[in-house]
Amino acid sequence: MAREPHVGFMTAARMSVASVPCSSSWLSARSNSVAHMSYVAVCWGWMREVALAASTSFRISDTARARLASRAAREGMTATALLDQLIIEGTDQLDYPGIIFRGPDHDRRAALAAGPDVWEVVARLQELDGSEEHRISLLAAESDLHPRLIRIALDYAAEHADEVRQRIERSRGMAERSRAMTRHRESLLA
């Protein structure tokens, strides 16, 4: 009987460690069970919160392994990084039907399948006045987006609020820099 190929990948695991003085710099791991490892990092005399990856194993078919390796090579990333991205984005797409992901590996962003990025939907809703339902109705009328899709974008944004807020703030900052540059150019030519 042929064995299925084995693929391992790393997932981020966070833990909190109290900030207590200590005298050495080291990292220790202790296994609480087969599936769970906890880590304590002590750096320059202080214990800190540490984000580390935990190894997880899956058995996948030869076809899936070959396609994963081929796509990862085309994308210029490791199979592990691609698998991690596919799992996170795939579960989000299952949780929020109508959401897709766009952009390069270093700048992936959630978007409506036939529409704008999620952060753009939220930014526009923030600019409108009224209750949530009134804002959704106004945006649907001005954009031809179905209200159901706007609600899906809002639901996704609620679960990923920090990510969406950062994109909105980055966009607003870039717009302000652009306006300032225009004013500087105009004053230079006056």
C-alpha beads as a LAMMPS data file, in Angstrom:
LAMMPS data file: protein, C-alpha beads

190 atoms
189 bonds

1 atom types
1 bond types

-500.0 500.0 xlo xhi
-500.0 500.0 ylo yhi
-500.0 500.0 zlo zhi

Masses

1 110.0

Atoms # bond

1 1 1 0.000 0.000 0.000
2 1 1 1.398 3.396 -1.038
3 1 1 1.788 6.013 1.666
4 1 1 0.423 9.507 1.182
5 1 1 3.071 12.241 0.961
6 1 1 3.609 14.146 4.182
7 1 1 3.649 17.950 4.282
8 1 1 4.557 19.919 7.391
9 1 1 3.884 23.636 7.882
10 1 1 4.157 26.192 10.620
11 1 1 1.336 28.187 12.177
12 1 1 1.766 31.184 14.423
13 1 1 1.180 30.526 18.093
14 1 1 1.070 33.393 20.601
15 1 1 1.408 33.255 24.304
16 1 1 1.747 35.768 27.067
17 1 1 4.716 35.662 29.344
18 1 1 4.922 37.852 32.418
19 1 1 7.570 40.583 32.333
20 1 1 9.840 39.439 35.105
21 1 1 13.562 40.099 35.485
22 1 1 15.912 37.183 34.881
23 1 1 19.608 36.732 34.295
24 1 1 20.168 34.927 30.993
25 1 1 19.071 34.903 27.373
26 1 1 17.451 31.644 26.233
27 1 1 14.423 30.041 24.653
28 1 1 12.831 26.960 26.112
29 1 1 10.019 24.765 24.906
30 1 1 8.016 22.284 26.888
31 1 1 5.436 19.950 25.535
32 1 1 2.086 19.947 27.272
33 1 1 0.740 17.379 24.833
34 1 1 1.531 15.981 21.407
35 1 1 -0.275 18.844 19.671
36 1 1 0.674 21.764 21.916
37 1 1 4.036 23.327 22.673
38 1 1 4.555 26.343 24.875
39 1 1 7.585 28.595 24.680
40 1 1 9.245 30.978 27.076
41 1 1 11.748 33.486 25.716
42 1 1 14.065 35.327 28.050
43 1 1 16.017 38.166 26.442
44 1 1 18.453 40.521 28.152
45 1 1 17.001 39.919 31.552
46 1 1 13.282 40.161 30.716
47 1 1 10.686 37.580 29.754
48 1 1 8.586 38.728 26.805
49 1 1 5.481 37.780 24.833
50 1 1 6.697 35.657 21.940
51 1 1 5.064 34.695 18.652
52 1 1 6.480 31.427 17.372
53 1 1 5.416 28.890 14.800
54 1 1 4.196 25.454 15.775
55 1 1 4.737 22.503 13.493
56 1 1 1.651 20.705 12.189
57 1 1 1.560 17.691 9.882
58 1 1 -0.877 16.794 7.108
59 1 1 -0.949 13.975 4.626
60 1 1 -1.929 15.133 1.152
61 1 1 -2.191 13.422 -2.206
62 1 1 0.668 13.441 -4.720
63 1 1 -1.471 15.639 -6.979
64 1 1 -2.085 18.212 -4.234
65 1 1 1.601 18.214 -3.237
66 1 1 2.741 18.699 -6.840
67 1 1 0.246 21.506 -7.465
68 1 1 1.210 23.214 -4.193
69 1 1 4.928 23.021 -5.023
70 1 1 4.369 24.219 -8.594
71 1 1 2.224 27.183 -7.555
72 1 1 4.593 28.118 -4.736
73 1 1 7.501 28.151 -7.204
74 1 1 5.531 30.375 -9.612
75 1 1 4.658 32.750 -6.772
76 1 1 8.256 32.823 -5.517
77 1 1 7.340 31.564 -2.066
78 1 1 7.737 28.384 -0.063
79 1 1 5.107 25.676 -0.143
80 1 1 4.668 26.225 3.605
81 1 1 3.951 29.954 3.171
82 1 1 1.518 29.268 0.316
83 1 1 -0.273 26.564 2.317
84 1 1 -0.595 28.914 5.292
85 1 1 -2.026 31.654 3.036
86 1 1 -4.455 29.251 1.346
87 1 1 -5.754 27.924 4.665
88 1 1 -6.325 31.378 6.165
89 1 1 -7.863 32.880 3.039
90 1 1 -9.837 29.729 2.238
91 1 1 -11.475 29.578 5.656
92 1 1 -12.291 33.303 5.441
93 1 1 -13.885 32.714 2.023
94 1 1 -15.967 29.880 3.461
95 1 1 -16.998 32.048 6.413
96 1 1 -17.797 35.065 4.201
97 1 1 -19.142 33.935 0.798
98 1 1 -18.452 36.681 -1.731
99 1 1 -15.093 37.667 -0.202
100 1 1 -11.943 37.043 -2.244
101 1 1 -8.321 38.090 -1.764
102 1 1 -6.297 40.316 -4.079
103 1 1 -2.789 41.624 -4.290
104 1 1 0.760 40.367 -4.020
105 1 1 1.890 38.063 -1.233
106 1 1 3.225 40.912 0.898
107 1 1 0.014 42.965 0.598
108 1 1 -2.998 40.641 0.401
109 1 1 -6.350 42.296 1.000
110 1 1 -9.947 41.157 1.263
111 1 1 -12.356 42.334 -1.435
112 1 1 -15.830 41.667 -2.755
113 1 1 -15.627 39.224 -5.676
114 1 1 -17.144 41.644 -8.173
115 1 1 -16.440 44.870 -6.386
116 1 1 -14.163 47.006 -4.261
117 1 1 -11.849 46.041 -1.427
118 1 1 -13.506 45.543 1.964
119 1 1 -11.652 48.512 3.447
120 1 1 -13.014 50.746 0.672
121 1 1 -16.586 49.686 1.470
122 1 1 -16.065 50.413 5.171
123 1 1 -14.321 53.749 4.484
124 1 1 -17.252 54.898 2.338
125 1 1 -19.790 53.768 4.934
126 1 1 -17.890 55.799 7.549
127 1 1 -18.305 58.903 5.370
128 1 1 -22.101 58.507 5.183
129 1 1 -24.563 59.625 7.862
130 1 1 -27.385 57.708 9.505
131 1 1 -27.997 54.255 10.889
132 1 1 -26.134 51.239 9.585
133 1 1 -29.077 50.193 7.415
134 1 1 -29.492 53.723 6.033
135 1 1 -25.780 53.884 5.157
136 1 1 -25.987 50.467 3.487
137 1 1 -28.976 51.640 1.429
138 1 1 -27.174 54.826 0.367
139 1 1 -24.031 52.931 -0.629
140 1 1 -26.067 50.330 -2.521
141 1 1 -27.830 53.085 -4.469
142 1 1 -24.652 54.965 -5.371
143 1 1 -22.517 51.922 -6.199
144 1 1 -24.896 49.249 -7.519
145 1 1 -23.515 46.883 -4.864
146 1 1 -26.207 44.596 -3.491
147 1 1 -26.906 45.340 0.193
148 1 1 -26.155 41.672 0.995
149 1 1 -22.595 42.116 -0.334
150 1 1 -22.135 45.293 1.684
151 1 1 -23.235 43.416 4.821
152 1 1 -20.787 40.590 4.021
153 1 1 -17.991 43.159 3.718
154 1 1 -19.057 44.684 7.055
155 1 1 -19.168 41.279 8.748
156 1 1 -15.681 40.459 7.461
157 1 1 -14.431 43.877 8.595
158 1 1 -15.907 43.392 12.067
159 1 1 -13.904 40.187 12.530
160 1 1 -10.748 41.698 10.993
161 1 1 -11.130 45.232 12.380
162 1 1 -7.440 46.007 12.948
163 1 1 -6.491 44.981 9.409
164 1 1 -9.309 47.084 7.899
165 1 1 -8.570 50.112 10.108
166 1 1 -4.881 50.018 9.138
167 1 1 -5.745 50.005 5.421
168 1 1 -8.181 52.914 5.840
169 1 1 -5.615 54.914 7.833
170 1 1 -2.877 54.145 5.286
171 1 1 -5.127 55.271 2.415
172 1 1 -6.144 58.469 4.194
173 1 1 -2.511 59.225 5.003
174 1 1 -1.489 58.730 1.375
175 1 1 -4.339 60.973 0.201
176 1 1 -3.299 63.712 2.632
177 1 1 0.351 63.489 1.491
178 1 1 -0.826 63.764 -2.110
179 1 1 -2.937 66.857 -1.320
180 1 1 0.013 68.432 0.528
181 1 1 2.324 67.740 -2.415
182 1 1 -0.195 69.364 -4.782
183 1 1 -0.341 72.471 -2.546
184 1 1 3.483 72.626 -2.457
185 1 1 3.734 72.348 -6.244
186 1 1 1.095 75.049 -6.690
187 1 1 2.869 77.407 -4.263
188 1 1 6.180 76.750 -6.021
189 1 1 4.700 77.723 -9.376
190 1 1 2.787 80.783 -8.054

Bonds

1 1 1 2
2 1 2 3
3 1 3 4
4 1 4 5
5 1 5 6
6 1 6 7
7 1 7 8
8 1 8 9
9 1 9 10
10 1 10 11
11 1 11 12
12 1 12 13
13 1 13 14
14 1 14 15
15 1 15 16
16 1 16 17
17 1 17 18
18 1 18 19
19 1 19 20
20 1 20 21
21 1 21 22
22 1 22 23
23 1 23 24
24 1 24 25
25 1 25 26
26 1 26 27
27 1 27 28
28 1 28 29
29 1 29 30
30 1 30 31
31 1 31 32
32 1 32 33
33 1 33 34
34 1 34 35
35 1 35 36
36 1 36 37
37 1 37 38
38 1 38 39
39 1 39 40
40 1 40 41
41 1 41 42
42 1 42 43
43 1 43 44
44 1 44 45
45 1 45 46
46 1 46 47
47 1 47 48
48 1 48 49
49 1 49 50
50 1 50 51
51 1 51 52
52 1 52 53
53 1 53 54
54 1 54 55
55 1 55 56
56 1 56 57
57 1 57 58
58 1 58 59
59 1 59 60
60 1 60 61
61 1 61 62
62 1 62 63
63 1 63 64
64 1 64 65
65 1 65 66
66 1 66 67
67 1 67 68
68 1 68 69
69 1 69 70
70 1 70 71
71 1 71 72
72 1 72 73
73 1 73 74
74 1 74 75
75 1 75 76
76 1 76 77
77 1 77 78
78 1 78 79
79 1 79 80
80 1 80 81
81 1 81 82
82 1 82 83
83 1 83 84
84 1 84 85
85 1 85 86
86 1 86 87
87 1 87 88
88 1 88 89
89 1 89 90
90 1 90 91
91 1 91 92
92 1 92 93
93 1 93 94
94 1 94 95
95 1 95 96
96 1 96 97
97 1 97 98
98 1 98 99
99 1 99 100
100 1 100 101
101 1 101 102
102 1 102 103
103 1 103 104
104 1 104 105
105 1 105 106
106 1 106 107
107 1 107 108
108 1 108 109
109 1 109 110
110 1 110 111
111 1 111 112
112 1 112 113
113 1 113 114
114 1 114 115
115 1 115 116
116 1 116 117
117 1 117 118
118 1 118 119
119 1 119 120
120 1 120 121
121 1 121 122
122 1 122 123
123 1 123 124
124 1 124 125
125 1 125 126
126 1 126 127
127 1 127 128
128 1 128 129
129 1 129 130
130 1 130 131
131 1 131 132
132 1 132 133
133 1 133 134
134 1 134 135
135 1 135 136
136 1 136 137
137 1 137 138
138 1 138 139
139 1 139 140
140 1 140 141
141 1 141 142
142 1 142 143
143 1 143 144
144 1 144 145
145 1 145 146
146 1 146 147
147 1 147 148
148 1 148 149
149 1 149 150
150 1 150 151
151 1 151 152
152 1 152 153
153 1 153 154
154 1 154 155
155 1 155 156
156 1 156 157
157 1 157 158
158 1 158 159
159 1 159 160
160 1 160 161
161 1 161 162
162 1 162 163
163 1 163 164
164 1 164 165
165 1 165 166
166 1 166 167
167 1 167 168
168 1 168 169
169 1 169 170
170 1 170 171
171 1 171 172
172 1 172 173
173 1 173 174
174 1 174 175
175 1 175 176
176 1 176 177
177 1 177 178
178 1 178 179
179 1 179 180
180 1 180 181
181 1 181 182
182 1 182 183
183 1 183 184
184 1 184 185
185 1 185 186
186 1 186 187
187 1 187 188
188 1 188 189
189 1 189 190
